[in-house]
Structures are given as C-alpha cells and as structure tokens.
C-alpha cells in the first residue's frame, strides 16, 4: 500500500512540474491584473404569480503582494426585478469591495482560488414606479473558485457560491436585517475574465 501511495505521489509531483513548465500564463509576486465577473439569476415559483430576475457585474483590479496572495479592489453593479402578484419591485445596486484572494497554484494555467472580502452596497428601490427609501448593506463573504489561463495574459474565472454574512438597513430606519448564508452549489455561479498586465 505504501508503494502504491508513493507512486501516486511521484506521478502527481511530476505532472505538476510538467504543467508548470508548459504553462501558457500564470501569476507571480508584483503582477497586476484587471478582472470582472457577471452573474444572472432567475427564480420562478410554480403556482404563484412570482418571478425574480437579477443581474450583477463586478469589475476589479488586483495586485499580487506575494506569490500566492492578491489584494483586490472593485465595484458592484446590479439590477433586479421582482414580479409578485401584480406588483413590480425594481432595485439598482452600486457598491465597492475590498478583497484578498489566495491562489493555490498561481504559476500554473489552472488554479483553485479562495477569496474573502468586505463590501458596502447602496440599493435604490421602486415599487410600481414609486421610489422607496434607499438601503445600505455591509457584507463579508468567502467564495471558492477557479482561474484558468487560455493565453499568456488572459484567463477565465468562475466563482461558485459563497459563505456570507450581511447586514442591511433602510435609510432613516433604526432596525436592520441580518443574513447568514452558505451556498456552494451550481445555482450561484459567477463567470468572468482576468487580464494580466
């Protein structure tokens, strides 16, 4: 059994070394990049006159402070529409983020990534065209993902779900809504591109 495990380990080490030698792209300390992810969700409830659709776009710029860790600053732009028993609720979002990403194999074409970040989002709301009080959300999230270089400078990125906590309050209100969530399935996937300078 020990010989089999040793053989598997040696093959894995050899494969990793070969993959790094033949890598098209990859990151290293002091690299700069720009990135953007986009997400779309649509939820319809059968038997109830309810439909929710949302779109988000998050551009960002990042810098590798070490071989594996990149700091990122970005924006959050979003729109959502909810149809509920004849009422139309529309929301628009604008926010800023500060995050840190850990790349497990940054010098390879393919790398698993885990990111943790803080965000502040301001949301404007309308019900049937009538403006409602804006709301503010502070959030913290940890999200897994992957990064794959398709050329020397261009990579594909995907984030799958998140472990998150958020606190939302309406302007002028003393109460807030606190939410804790864990979603690590394919119902919440954000795809994006990364360009390395």
C-alpha positions as a printed NumPy array, in Angstrom:
array([[  0.   ,   0.   ,   0.   ],
       [  2.857,   2.375,   0.854],
       [  4.455,   1.7  ,  -2.534],
       [  1.197,   2.497,  -4.338],
       [  0.752,   5.769,  -2.416],
       [  4.4  ,   6.715,  -3.059],
       [  3.981,   6.011,  -6.791],
       [  0.787,   8.124,  -6.963],
       [  2.528,  10.972,  -5.127],
       [  5.526,  10.873,  -7.506],
       [  3.243,  10.905, -10.575],
       [  1.327,  13.879,  -9.138],
       [  4.574,  15.785,  -8.461],
       [  5.825,  15.035, -11.977],
       [  2.52 ,  16.119, -13.529],
       [  2.528,  19.384, -11.555],
       [  6.114,  20.159, -12.552],
       [  5.378,  19.431, -16.221],
       [  2.226,  21.545, -16.127],
       [  4.175,  24.471, -14.683],
       [  6.927,  24.146, -17.305],
       [  4.362,  24.159, -20.137],
       [  2.143,  26.832, -18.635],
       [  0.777,  29.46 , -21.03 ],
       [  0.232,  32.005, -18.28 ],
       [  0.306,  32.273, -14.506],
       [  0.799,  34.82 , -11.767],
       [  3.72 ,  35.796,  -9.554],
       [  4.521,  38.442,  -6.964],
       [  4.053,  42.08 ,  -8.166],
       [  1.724,  41.132, -11.048],
       [ -1.204,  43.497, -11.747],
       [ -4.467,  42.379, -13.288],
       [ -7.985,  43.556, -14.058],
       [-10.904,  41.222, -13.702],
       [-14.644,  41.16 , -13.991],
       [-17.368,  38.686, -13.118],
       [-21.002,  38.665, -14.154],
       [-23.908,  36.728, -12.732],
       [-27.547,  36.186, -13.661],
       [-30.301,  34.516, -11.624],
       [-33.953,  33.899, -12.415],
       [-36.391,  32.328,  -9.941],
       [-39.997,  31.459, -10.8  ],
       [-42.395,  29.862,  -8.32 ],
       [-44.848,  27.481,  -9.964],
       [-48.448,  28.057,  -8.932],
       [-47.702,  31.544,  -7.575],
       [-47.58 ,  34.702,  -9.664],
       [-43.965,  35.392,  -8.724],
       [-40.808,  35.899, -10.766],
       [-37.421,  37.277,  -9.704],
       [-34.56 ,  38.085, -12.074],
       [-31.258,  39.717, -11.215],
       [-28.008,  40.633, -12.943],
       [-24.69 ,  41.634, -11.365],
       [-21.396,  42.857, -12.802],
       [-18.274,  43.283, -10.686],
       [-15.131,  44.791, -12.275],
       [-11.982,  44.888, -10.156],
       [ -8.231,  45.487, -10.167],
       [ -5.785,  43.275,  -8.298],
       [ -2.138,  43.19 ,  -7.248],
       [ -0.086,  40.196,  -6.054],
       [  1.554,  41.087,  -2.742],
       [  3.15 ,  37.611,  -2.587],
       [  3.408,  34.607,  -4.886],
       [  0.002,  33.271,  -3.755],
       [ -1.925,  36.261,  -2.369],
       [ -3.548,  39.049,  -4.372],
       [ -5.366,  42.088,  -2.979],
       [ -8.323,  43.334,  -5.   ],
       [-10.463,  46.471,  -5.109],
       [-13.641,  46.55 ,  -7.129],
       [-17.144,  47.759,  -7.839],
       [-20.518,  46.025,  -7.653],
       [-23.222,  46.962, -10.138],
       [-26.572,  45.214, -10.095],
       [-30.18 ,  45.323, -11.228],
       [-33.104,  43.156, -10.121],
       [-36.808,  42.948, -10.934],
       [-39.4  ,  41.117,  -8.862],
       [-42.93 ,  40.449, -10.112],
       [-45.186,  39.48 ,  -7.198],
       [-48.984,  39.233,  -7.519],
       [-49.154,  42.117, -10.   ],
       [-46.65 ,  44.373,  -8.23 ],
       [-43.285,  45.206,  -9.802],
       [-40.357,  45.814,  -7.472],
       [-37.172,  47.144,  -9.059],
       [-33.815,  47.581,  -7.365],
       [-30.487,  49.002,  -8.556],
       [-27.237,  48.499,  -6.696],
       [-23.899,  50.273,  -6.537],
       [-21.131,  49.148,  -4.209],
       [-17.417,  48.869,  -3.504],
       [-15.387,  45.858,  -2.41 ],
       [-12.01 ,  45.118,  -0.846],
       [-10.849,  41.508,  -1.035],
       [ -7.951,  39.137,  -0.691],
       [ -7.55 ,  36.074,  -2.926],
       [ -5.399,  33.027,  -2.277],
       [ -4.265,  31.165,  -5.437],
       [ -3.191,  27.583,  -4.704],
       [ -1.049,  27.169,  -7.859],
       [ -0.661,  30.704,  -9.261],
       [  2.164,  29.901, -11.687],
       [  0.131,  27.171, -13.41 ],
       [ -2.511,  27.662, -16.07 ],
       [ -5.143,  26.229, -13.707],
       [ -5.519,  27.258, -10.082],
       [ -8.103,  26.899,  -7.368],
       [ -8.817,  30.241,  -5.686],
       [-10.379,  31.163,  -2.351],
       [-11.357,  34.795,  -1.859],
       [-12.522,  36.709,   1.2  ],
       [-13.868,  40.22 ,   1.019],
       [-15.747,  43.121,   2.555],
       [-18.31 ,  45.131,   0.656],
       [-20.611,  48.117,   1.011],
       [-23.645,  48.332,  -1.277],
       [-26.235,  51.081,  -1.677],
       [-29.569,  49.962,  -3.148],
       [-32.278,  52.131,  -4.67 ],
       [-35.796,  50.66 ,  -4.682],
       [-39.03 ,  51.317,  -6.598],
       [-42.449,  49.674,  -6.262],
       [-44.687,  50.11 ,  -9.301],
       [-42.607,  53.14 , -10.318],
       [-42.809,  54.832,  -6.895],
       [-39.476,  55.489,  -5.191],
       [-38.879,  53.837,  -1.826],
       [-36.205,  54.59 ,   0.822],
       [-32.722,  53.517,  -0.213],
       [-30.982,  50.799,   1.783],
       [-27.37 ,  50.15 ,   2.735],
       [-25.697,  46.753,   3.104],
       [-22.411,  45.823,   4.743],
       [-21.27 ,  42.288,   3.908],
       [-18.438,  39.836,   4.359],
       [-18.08 ,  36.757,   2.175],
       [-15.742,  33.858,   1.455],
       [-16.052,  32.316,  -2.009],
       [-14.229,  29.432,  -3.746],
       [-13.45 ,  29.491,  -7.436],
       [-11.088,  28.598, -10.253],
       [ -8.779,  30.536, -12.57 ],
       [ -7.616,  29.157, -15.949],
       [ -5.226,  30.87 , -18.388],
       [ -6.246,  30.438, -22.019],
       [ -3.304,  32.563, -23.211],
       [ -0.252,  34.246, -21.716],
       [ -2.3  ,  37.158, -20.329],
       [ -5.985,  36.182, -20.495],
       [ -7.675,  33.863, -18.003],
       [-11.171,  32.602, -17.36 ],
       [-12.506,  32.881, -13.809],
       [-15.505,  31.283, -12.093],
       [-16.755,  31.771,  -8.531],
       [-19.112,  29.161,  -7.118],
       [-21.404,  30.237,  -4.294],
       [-20.251,  31.798,  -1.033],
       [-20.271,  31.681,   2.727],
       [-21.591,  35.118,   3.62 ],
       [-22.939,  37.434,   6.302],
       [-24.69 ,  40.734,   5.601],
       [-26.48 ,  43.483,   7.49 ],
       [-28.992,  45.684,   5.64 ],
       [-30.804,  48.769,   6.883],
       [-33.141,  51.227,   5.173],
       [-32.236,  54.917,   5.246],
       [-33.883,  56.577,   8.235],
       [-34.616,  53.267,   9.97 ],
       [-33.094,  52.129,  13.257],
       [-33.672,  48.418,  12.501],
       [-31.603,  46.147,  10.282],
       [-31.905,  42.761,   8.626],
       [-29.041,  40.352,   9.245],
       [-28.488,  37.418,   6.882],
       [-26.147,  34.447,   7.084],
       [-25.845,  32.241,   4.023],
       [-23.992,  29.201,   2.738],
       [-24.41 ,  28.37 ,  -0.933],
       [-21.809,  26.13 ,  -2.549],
       [-23.741,  24.663,  -5.466],
       [-24.12 ,  25.487,  -9.133],
       [-27.217,  27.652,  -8.589],
       [-24.958,  30.628,  -7.823],
       [-22.072,  30.78 , -10.317],
       [-20.354,  33.979, -11.489],
       [-18.207,  33.804, -14.622],
       [-15.567,  36.328, -15.578],
       [-12.341,  37.211, -17.347],
       [ -8.975,  38.25 , -15.958],
       [ -6.314,  40.164, -17.895],
       [ -2.758,  40.205, -16.539],
       [ -0.512,  43.2  , -17.32 ]])
